[in-house]
Amino acid sequence: MKRKVHRQVQRRKTVLPSARVRQEIKNFLQALDSYPARAAKEPSVTFQEHLCSIFVGRDDRGGNRQSRP
């Protein structure tokens, strides 16, 4: 008669994304939401260009960057 093998399942630790990753996700979702309006005004803009403009316009804390004089 064969013995049954019982495997123990080990739980993985849940790793929460860092604040930077959460901000990148937030920026991406914002770009998805706002792209149709921008594409209507500027038909030649690609989604990648639009996405980059959102990332460039923000700093790591999610605020608008201020240019220095």
ZIURFEN-V41607 format. One record per backbone hydrogen bond with DSSP energy under -0.5 kcal/mol. NH is the residue of the N-H (numbers start at 1). CO is the residue of the C=O. If there is no record, write none. Layout:
nh-><NH:NH>
co-><CO:CO>
//
This chain:
nh-><6:7:10:15:16:22:23:24:25:26:27:28:29:30:31:32:33:34:35:36:38:39:40:41:42:45:50:51:52:53:54:55:56:57:58:59:62:65:67>
co-><4:5:8:13:14:18:19:20:21:22:23:24:25:26:27:28:29:30:31:32:34:35:36:37:38:42:46:47:48:49:50:51:52:53:55:63:59:57:65>
//
